[in-house]
Amino acid sequence: SVADADLATLSNLLGHALIRYHRDRFLLYELLRRYAAQQLDADPDGTSELRQRHATYYLQLLTRAITDRTVAEELLSPEAENLAAAWRYALSYGLIQLLDQAVDAMGYFYTWQNAQQQGCEAFEQALAVVQAGGALHTRLLAWRLAFQQHQGIGAILPSASDASTRLIT
């Protein structure tokens, strides 16, 4: 879906051993993936459009799949790297609406994957980008706090002068 390739194109690539098929997914071989990444980096305009499609696809997939934990874990576990990359891209380019739609699903995903450290880092990065005072910022704070408590860090709150403290006290 991200690459916008039809089944005939994928079959042709598969027949020439340029991609492989595993668990209902088409995958690039690592050497080809690196080459494709280099080519994308050489074309910033094309890269931006493709990465935005990637972020949109994976964060929307996450949002749709998260309603059923068993399905979500089976479908999304192999996509952990893509989900993290999509999240980082959405943060880097200020795709706030997309982040807002995916924030709770991403929190549940990290929790179900027992990846509280990565969740805490991802939500900490998001807090640095999202404007304080809004509903999204509050949800990000709540998830970060949940991850911190699960790691045994405890309720680490910003200083009393910080606006985010007033939101949760």
Salt bridges, closest charged atoms under 4 A:
GLU30 OE2 - ARG33 NH2 2.66
GLU30 OE2 - ARG34 NE 3.35
ASP41 OD1 - ARG51 NH2 3.52
GLU49 OE2 - ARG53 NH1 3.38
GLU73 OE2 - ARG69 NE 3.16
GLU79 OE2 - ARG25 NE 2.71
ASP100 OD1 - ARG139 NH1 2.62
ASP104 OD2 - ARG139 NH2 3.18
GLU124 OE1 - ARG144 NH1 3.02
